[in-house]
Amino acid sequence: MTRDYQDEMSRGEAARQIIEDPLFDEAFQTIERECFEAWKGSGWKDADRREALYRQLKALGEVRTRLTAVMEGGKVARSLMEKFLR
């Protein structure tokens, strides 16, 4: 049981490091900005392109959400392990 908590804490810490890494944040902001600029510059006949940009932005958000969930799971595991060891 303790090993599972340790694994979750390790995964949570790794996710936190990724989320808080300035290069990761810069990459996400760049991709978001480029998608919005491409969307704004699209012509009225470019519905397929706008749909693809929307899907790209949604996928980007899902990556961030998944990493955040893993990070939060690590926090919960740490809390549970501390209670378990008392």
DSSP file (Angstrom, degrees, kcal/mol; ACC not computed):
  #  RESIDUE AA STRUCTURE BP1 BP2  ACC     N-H-->O    O-->H-N    N-H-->O    O-->H-N    TCO  KAPPA ALPHA  PHI   PSI    X-CA   Y-CA   Z-CA
    1    1 A M     >        0   0    0      0, 0.0     4,-1.5     0, 0.0     3,-0.2   0.000 360.0 360.0 360.0 -45.2    0.0    0.0    0.0
    2    2 A T  H  >  +     0   0    0      1,-0.2     4,-2.3     2,-0.2     5,-0.2   0.870 360.0  58.5 -62.3 -36.9    2.8    2.5    0.9
    3    3 A R  H  > S+     0   0    0      1,-0.2     4,-2.5     2,-0.2    -1,-0.2   0.889 102.5  53.3 -61.7 -39.9    4.5    1.7   -2.4
    4    4 A D  H  > S+     0   0    0     -3,-0.2     4,-2.4     1,-0.2    -1,-0.2   0.910 109.0  49.1 -61.3 -42.1    1.4    2.8   -4.3
    5    5 A Y  H  X S+     0   0    0     -4,-1.5     4,-2.6     1,-0.2    -2,-0.2   0.906 110.4  51.0 -63.5 -41.2    1.4    6.1   -2.5
    6    6 A Q  H  X S+     0   0    0     -4,-2.3     4,-2.5     2,-0.2    -2,-0.2   0.903 109.8  49.8 -63.9 -40.8    5.1    6.6   -3.2
    7    7 A D  H  X S+     0   0    0     -4,-2.5     4,-2.6     2,-0.2    -2,-0.2   0.930 112.5  47.0 -62.2 -45.5    4.5    5.9   -6.9
    8    8 A E  H  X S+     0   0    0     -4,-2.4     4,-2.6     1,-0.2    -2,-0.2   0.887 111.8  50.5 -64.8 -38.8    1.7    8.4   -7.0
    9    9 A M  H  X S+     0   0    0     -4,-2.6     4,-2.3     2,-0.2    -1,-0.2   0.913 111.4  48.5 -65.4 -41.3    3.8   11.0   -5.1
   10   10 A S  H  X S+     0   0    0     -4,-2.5     4,-2.3     2,-0.2    -2,-0.2   0.919 113.3  46.8 -63.7 -44.1    6.7   10.5   -7.6
   11   11 A R  H  X S+     0   0    0     -4,-2.6     4,-2.4     1,-0.2    -2,-0.2   0.900 111.9  51.6 -64.3 -40.4    4.3   10.9  -10.6
   12   12 A G  H  X S+     0   0    0     -4,-2.6     4,-2.3     2,-0.2    -2,-0.2   0.896 110.0  48.6 -63.4 -40.4    2.8   13.9   -9.0
   13   13 A E  H  X S+     0   0    0     -4,-2.3     4,-2.3     2,-0.2    -2,-0.2   0.903 110.8  50.5 -66.6 -41.3    6.1   15.5   -8.4
   14   14 A A  H  X S+     0   0    0     -4,-2.3     4,-1.9     1,-0.2    -2,-0.2   0.916 111.3  48.7 -62.7 -42.1    7.2   14.8  -12.0
   15   15 A A  H  X S+     0   0    0     -4,-2.4     4,-2.8     1,-0.2    -2,-0.2   0.901 109.8  52.5 -63.7 -40.9    3.9   16.4  -13.3
   16   16 A R  H  X S+     0   0    0     -4,-2.3     4,-2.6     1,-0.2    -2,-0.2   0.915 108.0  51.1 -61.1 -43.1    4.5   19.4  -11.1
   17   17 A Q  H  X S+     0   0    0     -4,-2.3     4,-0.6     2,-0.2    -1,-0.2   0.889 112.2  46.7 -62.9 -38.9    8.0   19.9  -12.5
   18   18 A I  H >< S+     0   0    0     -4,-1.9     3,-1.0     2,-0.2     6,-0.2   0.956 113.5  47.4 -66.2 -49.9    6.6   19.7  -16.0
   19   19 A I  H 3< S+     0   0    0     -4,-2.8    -2,-0.2     1,-0.3    -1,-0.2   0.877 116.3  44.1 -60.6 -39.2    3.8   22.1  -15.3
   20   20 A E  H 3< S+     0   0    0     -4,-2.6    -1,-0.3    -5,-0.2    -2,-0.2   0.478  85.1 114.0 -87.3  -2.2    6.0   24.6  -13.6
   21   21 A D    <X  -     0   0    0     -3,-1.0     4,-2.2    -4,-0.6     3,-0.2  -0.558  64.2-142.7 -71.1 125.8    8.8   24.4  -16.2
   22   22 A P  H  > S+     0   0    0      0, 0.0     4,-2.7     0, 0.0     5,-0.2   0.845 100.2  54.5 -59.4 -34.5    9.1   27.8  -17.9
   23   23 A L  H  > S+     0   0    0      2,-0.2     4,-2.6     1,-0.2     5,-0.2   0.902 107.6  49.9 -66.6 -39.9    9.8   26.1  -21.3
   24   24 A F  H  > S+     0   0    0     -3,-0.2     4,-2.5    -6,-0.2    -1,-0.2   0.942 112.9  46.7 -60.8 -48.0    6.6   24.0  -21.0
   25   25 A D  H  X S+     0   0    0     -4,-2.2     4,-2.6     1,-0.2    -2,-0.2   0.908 112.2  50.3 -62.1 -42.6    4.6   27.2  -20.2
   26   26 A E  H  X S+     0   0    0     -4,-2.7     4,-2.6     2,-0.2    -1,-0.2   0.915 110.1  50.4 -61.6 -43.2    6.3   29.0  -23.1
   27   27 A A  H  X S+     0   0    0     -4,-2.6     4,-2.5     2,-0.2    -2,-0.2   0.926 111.6  47.6 -62.0 -45.2    5.5   26.2  -25.5
   28   28 A F  H  X S+     0   0    0     -4,-2.5     4,-2.6     1,-0.2    -2,-0.2   0.929 113.4  47.7 -62.1 -45.4    1.8   26.1  -24.5
   29   29 A Q  H  X S+     0   0    0     -4,-2.6     4,-2.6     1,-0.2    -1,-0.2   0.889 112.1  50.2 -63.8 -38.9    1.5   29.8  -24.8
   30   30 A T  H  X S+     0   0    0     -4,-2.6     4,-2.7    -5,-0.2     5,-0.2   0.932 111.9  46.7 -64.7 -46.2    3.1   29.9  -28.2
   31   31 A I  H  X S+     0   0    0     -4,-2.5     4,-2.4     2,-0.2    -2,-0.2   0.932 113.9  48.3 -62.7 -45.6    0.9   27.1  -29.5
   32   32 A E  H  X S+     0   0    0     -4,-2.6     4,-2.5    -5,-0.2    -2,-0.2   0.934 113.2  47.6 -59.7 -46.5   -2.2   28.8  -28.1
   33   33 A R  H  X S+     0   0    0     -4,-2.6     4,-2.6     1,-0.2    -2,-0.2   0.923 112.2  49.4 -62.1 -45.0   -1.2   32.2  -29.6
   34   34 A E  H  X S+     0   0    0     -4,-2.7     4,-2.4     1,-0.2    -1,-0.2   0.885 110.9  50.3 -63.6 -38.5   -0.4   30.6  -33.0
   35   35 A C  H  X S+     0   0    0     -4,-2.4     4,-2.5    -5,-0.2    -1,-0.2   0.933 112.2  46.6 -64.4 -45.3   -3.7   28.8  -33.1
   36   36 A F  H  X S+     0   0    0     -4,-2.5     4,-2.8     2,-0.2    -2,-0.2   0.898 112.8  49.8 -64.6 -40.0   -5.7   31.9  -32.3
   37   37 A E  H  X S+     0   0    0     -4,-2.6     4,-1.9     2,-0.2    -1,-0.2   0.913 111.9  48.1 -64.9 -41.9   -3.7   34.0  -34.8
   38   38 A A  H  < S+     0   0    0     -4,-2.4     4,-0.4     2,-0.2    -2,-0.2   0.898 112.3  49.9 -64.1 -40.1   -4.4   31.3  -37.5
   39   39 A W  H >< S+     0   0    0     -4,-2.5     3,-1.2     1,-0.2    -2,-0.2   0.938 111.2  48.1 -62.9 -47.0   -8.0   31.3  -36.6
   40   40 A K  H 3< S+     0   0    0     -4,-2.8    -1,-0.2     1,-0.3    -2,-0.2   0.837 113.6  48.3 -63.7 -32.1   -8.3   35.1  -36.8
   41   41 A G  T 3< S+     0   0    0     -4,-1.9    -1,-0.3    -5,-0.2    -2,-0.2   0.455  88.0 112.3 -87.8  -0.3   -6.6   35.0  -40.1
   42   42 A S    <   -     0   0    0     -3,-1.2     2,-0.1    -4,-0.4    -3,-0.0  -0.429  65.6-123.1 -76.6 148.2   -8.7   32.3  -41.6
   43   43 A G    >   -     0   0    0     -2,-0.1     3,-2.0     1,-0.1    -1,-0.1  -0.355  29.3-101.4 -83.2 168.2  -11.1   33.1  -44.4
   44   44 A W  T 3  S+     0   0    0      1,-0.3     3,-0.2    -2,-0.1    -1,-0.1   0.725 122.7  54.8 -65.1 -19.6  -14.8   32.4  -44.4
   45   45 A K  T 3  S+     0   0    0      1,-0.2     3,-0.4     2,-0.1     2,-0.3   0.444  85.4  87.5 -89.7  -0.3  -14.3   29.3  -46.5
   46   46 A D    <>  +     0   0    0     -3,-2.0     4,-2.4     1,-0.2     5,-0.2  -0.145  42.8 131.8 -93.6  40.0  -11.7   27.8  -44.0
   47   47 A A  H  > S+     0   0    0     -2,-0.3     4,-2.4    -3,-0.2    -1,-0.2   0.893  72.4  52.8 -59.5 -40.5  -14.2   26.1  -41.7
   48   48 A D  H  > S+     0   0    0     -3,-0.4     4,-2.1     1,-0.2    -1,-0.2   0.902 109.7  48.9 -63.0 -39.9  -12.2   22.8  -41.8
   49   49 A R  H  > S+     0   0    0      2,-0.2     4,-2.4     1,-0.2    -2,-0.2   0.915 110.9  49.6 -65.5 -43.1   -9.0   24.7  -40.8
   50   50 A R  H  X S+     0   0    0     -4,-2.4     4,-2.3     1,-0.2    -2,-0.2   0.886 110.4  51.2 -64.0 -37.8  -10.9   26.4  -37.9
   51   51 A E  H  X S+     0   0    0     -4,-2.4     4,-2.3    -5,-0.2    -1,-0.2   0.899 109.5  50.1 -65.1 -40.4  -12.2   23.1  -36.7
   52   52 A A  H  X S+     0   0    0     -4,-2.1     4,-2.2     2,-0.2    -2,-0.2   0.904 110.5  49.8 -64.8 -41.1   -8.7   21.6  -36.8
   53   53 A L  H  X S+     0   0    0     -4,-2.4     4,-2.4     2,-0.2    -2,-0.2   0.896 109.4  52.1 -63.7 -40.2   -7.4   24.6  -34.8
   54   54 A Y  H  X S+     0   0    0     -4,-2.3     4,-2.4     1,-0.2    -2,-0.2   0.931 110.0  48.2 -61.1 -45.9  -10.2   24.1  -32.3
   55   55 A R  H  X S+     0   0    0     -4,-2.3     4,-2.4     1,-0.2    -2,-0.2   0.880 110.2  52.6 -63.1 -37.6   -9.4   20.4  -31.9
   56   56 A Q  H  X S+     0   0    0     -4,-2.2     4,-2.3     2,-0.2    -1,-0.2   0.923 110.2  47.3 -64.3 -43.8   -5.7   21.3  -31.4
   57   57 A L  H  X S+     0   0    0     -4,-2.4     4,-2.2     2,-0.2    -2,-0.2   0.894 111.9  50.7 -64.7 -39.8   -6.6   23.8  -28.6
   58   58 A K  H  X S+     0   0    0     -4,-2.4     4,-2.0     2,-0.2    -2,-0.2   0.915 110.7  48.7 -63.7 -42.6   -8.8   21.3  -26.9
   59   59 A A  H  X S+     0   0    0     -4,-2.4     4,-1.9     2,-0.2    -2,-0.2   0.899 109.5  52.8 -64.5 -40.5   -6.1   18.6  -27.0
   60   60 A L  H  X S+     0   0    0     -4,-2.3     4,-1.9     1,-0.2    -1,-0.2   0.916 109.6  49.0 -59.8 -44.1   -3.6   21.1  -25.6
   61   61 A G  H  X S+     0   0    0     -4,-2.2     4,-2.5     1,-0.2    -1,-0.2   0.863 107.6  54.9 -63.6 -36.5   -6.0   21.8  -22.8
   62   62 A E  H  X S+     0   0    0     -4,-2.0     4,-2.5     2,-0.2    -1,-0.2   0.866 105.3  52.7 -66.6 -36.0   -6.5   18.1  -22.1
   63   63 A V  H  X S+     0   0    0     -4,-1.9     4,-2.4     2,-0.2     5,-0.2   0.946 111.8  45.5 -62.7 -47.6   -2.7   17.6  -21.7
   64   64 A R  H  X S+     0   0    0     -4,-1.9     4,-2.3     1,-0.2    -2,-0.2   0.910 113.3  50.3 -62.5 -42.1   -2.6   20.4  -19.2
   65   65 A T  H  X S+     0   0    0     -4,-2.5     4,-2.2     2,-0.2    -1,-0.2   0.899 110.6  49.5 -63.1 -41.1   -5.6   19.0  -17.4
   66   66 A R  H  X S+     0   0    0     -4,-2.5     4,-2.2     2,-0.2    -2,-0.2   0.920 111.4  47.9 -66.1 -44.1   -4.2   15.5  -17.2
   67   67 A L  H  X S+     0   0    0     -4,-2.4     4,-2.4     1,-0.2    -1,-0.2   0.899 111.6  51.0 -63.4 -39.3   -0.8   16.7  -15.9
   68   68 A T  H  X S+     0   0    0     -4,-2.3     4,-2.7    -5,-0.2    -1,-0.2   0.897 108.8  51.7 -64.2 -39.9   -2.7   18.8  -13.3
   69   69 A A  H  X S+     0   0    0     -4,-2.2     4,-2.3     2,-0.2    -2,-0.2   0.900 110.3  48.1 -64.0 -40.6   -4.7   15.7  -12.2
   70   70 A V  H  X S+     0   0    0     -4,-2.2     4,-1.8     2,-0.2    -2,-0.2   0.913 111.9  50.4 -65.3 -42.1   -1.6   13.6  -11.8
   71   71 A M  H  X S+     0   0    0     -4,-2.4     4,-1.6     1,-0.2    -2,-0.2   0.929 112.2  46.4 -61.0 -46.0    0.0   16.4   -9.8
   72   72 A E  H  X S+     0   0    0     -4,-2.7     4,-2.3     1,-0.2    -1,-0.2   0.869 108.2  56.7 -65.9 -36.5   -3.1   16.7   -7.5
   73   73 A G  H  X S+     0   0    0     -4,-2.3     4,-2.5     1,-0.2    -1,-0.2   0.868 104.7  53.1 -61.3 -36.4   -3.2   12.9   -7.2
   74   74 A G  H  X S+     0   0    0     -4,-1.8     4,-2.2     2,-0.2    -1,-0.2   0.881 107.5  50.9 -65.0 -38.5    0.4   13.1   -5.8
   75   75 A K  H  X S+     0   0    0     -4,-1.6     4,-2.2     2,-0.2    -2,-0.2   0.909 111.2  47.9 -64.8 -41.9   -0.7   15.6   -3.3
   76   76 A V  H  X S+     0   0    0     -4,-2.3     4,-2.7     2,-0.2     5,-0.2   0.918 110.7  51.4 -64.3 -43.4   -3.5   13.4   -2.1
   77   77 A A  H  X S+     0   0    0     -4,-2.5     4,-2.7     1,-0.2    -2,-0.2   0.901 109.3  50.8 -61.0 -41.0   -1.2   10.4   -1.9
   78   78 A R  H  X S+     0   0    0     -4,-2.2     4,-2.4     2,-0.2    -1,-0.2   0.926 111.6  47.7 -62.2 -44.4    1.2   12.4    0.2
   79   79 A S  H  X S+     0   0    0     -4,-2.2     4,-1.9     2,-0.2    -2,-0.2   0.920 113.7  46.8 -63.1 -44.6   -1.6   13.4    2.5
   80   80 A L  H  X S+     0   0    0     -4,-2.7     4,-2.6     2,-0.2    -2,-0.2   0.898 111.9  50.7 -65.2 -41.0   -2.9    9.9    2.8
   81   81 A M  H  X S+     0   0    0     -4,-2.7     4,-2.2    -5,-0.2    -1,-0.2   0.903 108.6  51.8 -65.9 -39.9    0.5    8.4    3.4
   82   82 A E  H  X S+     0   0    0     -4,-2.4     4,-0.5     1,-0.2    -1,-0.2   0.900 113.2  44.8 -62.5 -39.5    1.2   11.0    6.2
   83   83 A K  H >< S+     0   0    0     -4,-1.9     3,-0.6     1,-0.2    -2,-0.2   0.882 112.2  52.9 -68.8 -37.5   -2.0   10.0    7.8
   84   84 A F  H 3< S+     0   0    0     -4,-2.6    -2,-0.2     1,-0.2    -1,-0.2   0.856 108.9  49.3 -66.0 -35.8   -1.3    6.3    7.3
   85   85 A L  H 3<        0   0    0     -4,-2.2    -1,-0.2     1,-0.2    -2,-0.2   0.538 360.0 360.0 -85.0  -6.8    2.1    6.6    9.0
   86   86 A R    <<        0   0    0     -3,-0.6    -1,-0.2    -4,-0.5    -2,-0.1   0.486 360.0 360.0 -75.5 360.0    0.9    8.4   12.1
